[in-house]
Amino acid sequence: MGKKVKKESTSPCKETFEALPVVGKTPATVVLLLSSPEEDILIKACEAIHAFADKGDENKVSLLGLGALEPLCQLITHNNKVVRRNAFMALGIMATNGDVKCALNKIDVIPLIIEKLSLEDDTVIHEFGTLCLASLSVDFVCKVKIFDNNGLPPLIKLLSSPDPDVKKNSVEIIFNLVQDYKSRGAFHELGGIPPLLDLLNSDFPVIQILTLKTLHSITTDKDACSAFREEHGFEKLIDILNNTEFSDLHAEALQVVANCLCDSETVELIHKSSGLTRLMEFVLTSNMPEIQSSAVKCITRVAQSAESRKLLHDQNVEKVLVELFSVADVGVKTSSCQAVAAMSFHVPSKDCFRDLGAIHAVVQGLSSESYGLREAATLALSNLTHNNKDNALAVYEAGGHEILVQQLCESCSRIVANAAATLGNMARVEIIRCSILSHGAMQALLEPLKSTDTQVLINTTQCVALLACDAEARAELRRAGGLHPLVNLLRSYHKEVLNNACFAVNVCASDKATAVDMCKFGAVEILQEVNQSVNRRSNYSNLAMTALLNSNLSVKYSLAGHLASTDVISDGFYDAGKACAGQRILSLEELSKQPLNQHRPVIVVNTENTDKKKEDDKQKNESKPESPTEKSQKVMDDVALQALIKEAKESILLLHERDQYVALARLVSEAMGGAVKMEKLHEFPWVLHLSEIKFQLQSNVIPIGLIRKGIYCHRALLFKCLADCTGLTCTLVRGEYNRAWNEVLLFDGNPSKIGCSLKPCRFIIDLMHQPGNLLAANTTAAVQYQTI
């Protein structure tokens, strides 16, 4: 056997595989190549995808469907720089498509892009990485991801990139980010304002406009605005405004200027650097209406504080604004009116505008077809005429009040509110007030009183109060049907609306007929509820209630049970008995129409001479049926009361004061059944007597003169009526259980004698048991008379 010989191992072939040129004829093939381990293939595949995607959105969507997105997102972190660059190019181009962008939102690619922007110095990667983020940053969730992944620092750094595309993309991303307040603050703290301001010098308008838009957002932050000012940003903006070659940037620049003028401290600093002067010059030299309008809006922004208004006044801003009224453009006139309205809070400016003829120009704006101009003009006039009689007269002389009355019927609530405010201001001048009323103002105010807009209601109710200061104006409001909606406003839970409505009711209630109508609409009951509320009651509501009751003594007596000596009973007064809180007190007309019932009668006072009326009645057709109103009037006729008044005047005229009261008391007692002893009071047939009168009249309402058997409440009412008619003074007080009495003030003895009291004393007049007896108030006898 021979020995085994060990086989020598075969050495591997040292020949390399000959390079195979790869040709991808379809997108699907190229997408497959994105998974290749070969760097050269990856480079060419990414390059091919970039070229294919750059041809249009259809190609981008096709690549998305073939699954190109995820491998590309992985390749942007490849070790090979060329692979990374080409992958960024392909990804950046594809991300500009909406469908691709939505798909990218689901892939956590943002941290990878931000990381490469921070580390790479390749301009191409910067360009396409920022292009990708620019597309994604429109979405809120992506903006949050960019911010949370510390994306602002590299983006701020890239603002200084030598490549304009990188600058454009970076500022676009920053613009999207700073729409959120957190990013605005962070951008300023990271020192982003200086490199951003440098972009204003760019040769590319798109970069300049994006920069101005970004500055507009950033300068809404107070601290950022201060940093912007410290970097002389305002001066750079004014330089742009004064450069006619940059007219396409003026609109955006003015929006940033407006933010810079947000507080008086900033305005003061800008003023010291002649910034306001340069702004005024720009307003006058610009010949583009939309730019002029924007510039005037900046002035309006400045005029929001008293200090700034003074600075503008010192710069003769009134003259600038008045000159702008000659511009035909509606937008410029609208902005000018808004600026006039703002400056009119400065008292010297009000007079300056009048002297420069601005009021006539603003009045002309009232007739414009533009709602915006009409609204601005009415606001300007409202502010100009506030506490300024001369301006009110200037508006009147320009015929503005007539147009303002017409504008109370506008559909735009702001115009109506401003018109009502202006008319209210002007109504403080008597001659103007009369002219306003002559143009149908009360009728025009009817619809605004029904408005649901709070400011319209505030201004309208105030206007009503200022116009309704004479009887004719109140009668016109009553005829127009304005009382019902006015009373309804007393239900408002808005403090200022309620107070103004109460003020208007207070003014209108000085007229008796108006007060009665408002009571019919429930004003008293509503005000009772208001005055019981801790949160709603006020001095206005108390005054309104007092005014209503003082002009409607019947309601006052029913509610309060007391008439003062200054409350003079007149025709139409009626006693319907004590009313409960919240209970609506029916009018005399309503009570007269009720069918006969078992309740206590309503006692009415009517001193009117009916002779003429009777003659007129004879001339009527006797066959004509009697209307309810005629029946009610017939019941109200009270010849007996007229005779008593005449007798009272004749019998007490020459007597001394004390004797007058005694004689009047005896006259009342005789007219109502004579003296009745206390112990015989229960035998006095007053109830049966009143029932007989009610049955005879077929009415629950009884004229007081027909009562021949009356007790305390009837006699006290008659005494008050006769006293008021003869010039004597006394109160009327309701007690419990049909008790009522009169209280008078008399000197206890002869005040001319030494030792007699010079202070009058209060007495209760006995009309029931010892007629004419004067019972000192609070004595046992007086208390016995007042109570059971």
URUR-V243192 format. One record per backbone hydrogen bond with DSSP energy under -0.5 kcal/mol. CO is the residue of the C=O (numbers start at 1). NH is the residue of the N-H. If there is no record, write none. Layout:
# URUR-V243192
co | nh
CO | NH
CO | NH
This chain:
# URUR-V243192
co | nh
4 | 6
9 | 11
19 | 21
21 | 23
22 | 24
23 | 25
26 | 30
27 | 31
28 | 32
29 | 33
30 | 34
31 | 34
32 | 35
33 | 36
37 | 39
38 | 42
39 | 43
40 | 44
41 | 45
42 | 46
43 | 47
44 | 48
45 | 49
46 | 50
47 | 51
48 | 52
49 | 53
50 | 54
52 | 55
53 | 56
56 | 60
57 | 61
58 | 62
59 | 63
60 | 64
61 | 65
62 | 66
63 | 68
64 | 67
67 | 71
68 | 72
69 | 73
70 | 74
71 | 75
72 | 76
74 | 77
75 | 78
80 | 84
81 | 85
82 | 86
83 | 87
84 | 88
85 | 89
86 | 90
87 | 91
88 | 92
89 | 93
90 | 94
91 | 95
93 | 96
94 | 97
97 | 101
98 | 102
99 | 103
100 | 104
101 | 105
102 | 106
103 | 106
104 | 107
107 | 109
109 | 113
110 | 114
111 | 115
112 | 116
113 | 117
114 | 118
115 | 119
116 | 120
121 | 123
122 | 126
123 | 127
124 | 128
125 | 129
126 | 130
127 | 131
128 | 132
129 | 133
130 | 134
131 | 135
132 | 136
133 | 137
135 | 138
136 | 139
139 | 143
140 | 144
141 | 145
142 | 146
143 | 147
144 | 148
145 | 149
146 | 151
147 | 150
150 | 154
151 | 155
152 | 156
153 | 157
154 | 158
155 | 159
156 | 159
157 | 160
158 | 161
162 | 164
163 | 167
164 | 168
165 | 169
166 | 170
167 | 171
168 | 172
169 | 173
170 | 174
171 | 175
172 | 176
173 | 177
174 | 178
176 | 179
177 | 180
180 | 184
181 | 185
182 | 186
183 | 187
184 | 188
185 | 189
186 | 190
187 | 192
188 | 191
191 | 195
192 | 196
193 | 197
194 | 198
195 | 199
196 | 199
197 | 200
198 | 201
199 | 202
203 | 205
204 | 207
204 | 208
205 | 209
206 | 210
207 | 211
208 | 212
209 | 213
210 | 214
211 | 215
212 | 216
213 | 217
214 | 218
215 | 219
217 | 220
218 | 221
221 | 225
222 | 226
223 | 227
224 | 228
225 | 229
226 | 230
227 | 231
228 | 233
229 | 232
232 | 236
233 | 237
234 | 238
235 | 239
236 | 240
237 | 241
238 | 242
240 | 243
242 | 244
243 | 246
244 | 247
246 | 249
246 | 250
247 | 250
249 | 253
250 | 254
251 | 255
252 | 256
253 | 257
254 | 258
255 | 259
256 | 260
257 | 261
259 | 262
263 | 267
264 | 268
265 | 269
266 | 270
267 | 271
268 | 272
269 | 273
270 | 275
271 | 274
274 | 278
275 | 279
276 | 280
277 | 281
278 | 282
279 | 283
280 | 284
281 | 285
282 | 286
287 | 289
288 | 291
288 | 292
289 | 293
290 | 294
291 | 295
292 | 296
293 | 297
294 | 298
295 | 299
296 | 300
297 | 301
298 | 302
299 | 303
301 | 304
302 | 305
305 | 309
306 | 310
307 | 311
308 | 312
309 | 313
310 | 314
311 | 315
312 | 317
313 | 316
316 | 319
316 | 320
317 | 321
318 | 322
319 | 323
320 | 324
321 | 325
322 | 325
323 | 326
324 | 327
329 | 333
330 | 334
331 | 335
332 | 336
333 | 337
334 | 338
335 | 339
336 | 340
337 | 341
338 | 342
339 | 343
340 | 344
342 | 345
343 | 346
345 | 347
346 | 349
346 | 350
347 | 350
347 | 351
348 | 352
349 | 353
350 | 354
351 | 355
352 | 356
353 | 358
354 | 357
357 | 361
358 | 362
359 | 363
360 | 364
361 | 365
362 | 365
362 | 366
363 | 366
364 | 367
365 | 368
370 | 374
371 | 375
372 | 376
373 | 377
374 | 378
375 | 379
376 | 380
377 | 381
378 | 382
379 | 383
380 | 384
381 | 385
382 | 386
385 | 388
388 | 392
389 | 393
390 | 394
391 | 395
392 | 396
393 | 397
394 | 398
395 | 400
396 | 399
399 | 403
400 | 404
401 | 405
402 | 406
403 | 407
405 | 408
406 | 409
407 | 410
411 | 413
412 | 416
413 | 417
414 | 418
415 | 419
416 | 420
417 | 421
418 | 422
419 | 423
420 | 424
421 | 425
422 | 426
423 | 427
425 | 428
426 | 429
428 | 430
429 | 433
430 | 434
431 | 435
432 | 436
433 | 437
434 | 438
435 | 439
436 | 439
436 | 441
437 | 440
440 | 444
441 | 445
443 | 446
444 | 448
445 | 449
447 | 450
448 | 451
452 | 454
453 | 457
454 | 458
455 | 459
456 | 460
457 | 461
458 | 462
459 | 463
460 | 464
461 | 465
462 | 466
463 | 467
464 | 468
467 | 469
470 | 474
471 | 475
472 | 476
473 | 477
474 | 478
475 | 479
476 | 480
477 | 481
477 | 482
478 | 481
481 | 485
482 | 486
483 | 487
484 | 488
485 | 489
487 | 490
488 | 491
489 | 492
493 | 495
494 | 498
495 | 499
496 | 500
497 | 501
498 | 502
499 | 503
500 | 504
501 | 505
502 | 506
503 | 507
504 | 508
505 | 509
507 | 510
508 | 511
510 | 512
511 | 515
512 | 516
513 | 517
514 | 518
515 | 519
516 | 520
517 | 521
518 | 523
519 | 522
522 | 526
523 | 527
524 | 528
525 | 529
526 | 530
527 | 531
528 | 532
530 | 533
533 | 537
538 | 542
539 | 543
540 | 544
541 | 545
542 | 546
543 | 547
544 | 548
545 | 549
546 | 550
547 | 551
548 | 552
549 | 552
552 | 555
552 | 556
553 | 557
554 | 558
555 | 559
556 | 560
556 | 561
557 | 561
558 | 579
561 | 734
563 | 732
564 | 567
566 | 568
567 | 569
570 | 573
573 | 605
574 | 576
575 | 603
580 | 583
584 | 586
587 | 591
588 | 592
589 | 593
591 | 594
601 | 603
602 | 604
602 | 702
603 | 575
604 | 704
605 | 572
608 | 610
610 | 614
611 | 615
612 | 616
613 | 617
614 | 618
615 | 619
616 | 620
617 | 620
620 | 622
621 | 624
627 | 631
628 | 632
629 | 633
630 | 634
631 | 635
632 | 636
633 | 637
638 | 642
639 | 643
640 | 644
641 | 645
642 | 646
643 | 647
644 | 648
645 | 649
646 | 650
647 | 651
648 | 652
649 | 653
652 | 655
656 | 660
657 | 661
658 | 662
659 | 663
660 | 664
661 | 665
662 | 666
663 | 667
664 | 668
665 | 669
666 | 670
667 | 671
668 | 672
669 | 674
670 | 673
672 | 710
677 | 680
678 | 681
680 | 683
680 | 684
681 | 684
684 | 686
685 | 689
686 | 690
687 | 691
688 | 692
689 | 693
690 | 694
691 | 695
692 | 696
693 | 697
694 | 698
694 | 699
700 | 602
700 | 702
702 | 604
703 | 706
704 | 707
706 | 708
711 | 714
711 | 715
712 | 716
713 | 717
714 | 718
715 | 719
716 | 720
717 | 721
718 | 722
719 | 723
720 | 724
721 | 725
722 | 726
723 | 727
723 | 728
732 | 563
733 | 741
736 | 739
738 | 713
739 | 735
741 | 733
742 | 765
743 | 731
744 | 746
744 | 763
746 | 761
747 | 749
748 | 757
749 | 751
750 | 753
753 | 756
758 | 760
761 | 746
762 | 777
763 | 744
764 | 766
764 | 775
765 | 767
766 | 772
768 | 676
770 | 773
773 | 766
773 | 775
774 | 776
775 | 764
776 | 779
779 | 783
780 | 784
781 | 785
782 | 786
783 | 787
